Amino acid sequence: MTEVADLLLNNGVTSCWVGARDLFSSDIVTWVWSGSSISVSMWGPSEPDHWAGDCVQLDAGSNTLSVQECDISQGFLCEFYYS
């Protein structure tokens, strides 16, 4: 995810939505496309905060993920795989 964060920062973007949501449970956040859970190492401090919202954003400066309310207006990235 470091490459993605660097790309965002190089283009003046500090955060964006990623393809993950807290859709089915207040305790599990998953990637929308695959349904797999998000790695613990990707979360920022005190995250995931399930009370903060249902959508997940990438904080490019810290290269971490955080849960936010879904009504924040910002760009988005879709999930992708490296091969």
Secondary structure, DSSP 8 states (H G I E B T S, - for coil): -HHHHHHHHHTT--EEEEEEE--S-SS--EETTT--B--GGGB-TT---TTS-SEEEEETTTTEEEEE-TT----B-------
